[in-house]
Each structure stands twice: as C-alpha cells, then as structure tokens.
Amino acid sequence: MDFVDIACPYCGETIQLAVDGSAGAQRYVEDCQVCCRPIEVAVDVGADGDLSVRARDGNEA
C-alpha cells in the first residue's frame, strides 16, 4: 500500500490517499476527507512501478 498526497479539486486542501499499486490501473471515486465532495481518482502504474495519481472533479471533461 502506498500513500499519496493530492489536492482536492474542489476545496484545494491536501489529502492523503491509500493506493494499492499492485492492483494495476484503477479508476474510482473517493470522497474528500475535508469537504466530503466526490473526487474521481485515476491511478496508473508505469513500467518501472511508479504510480501516477490524478484527481479531478466530476465536472471536468
């Protein structure tokens, strides 16, 4: 399990997500721990095992 800090796309606060990199690429929704709004989280794992985590609100295309 890896822990990644991201900025909430709604309130801008930094929150920490627990990410299981062994599960491969993932897409899921997690509520912000500060403002409780739903964040769309995208996790990608590079060939070298490095995680790329992106967070966006539901209004982004």
Secondary structure as GFF3:
##gff-version 3
##sequence-region A 1 61
A	DSSP	beta_strand	2	7	.	.	.	ID=ss1
A	DSSP	beta_strand	14	19	.	.	.	ID=ss2
A	DSSP	three_ten_helix	21	23	.	.	.	ID=ss3
A	DSSP	beta_strand	26	31	.	.	.	ID=ss4
A	DSSP	beta_strand	38	45	.	.	.	ID=ss5
A	DSSP	beta_strand	51	56	.	.	.	ID=ss6
###
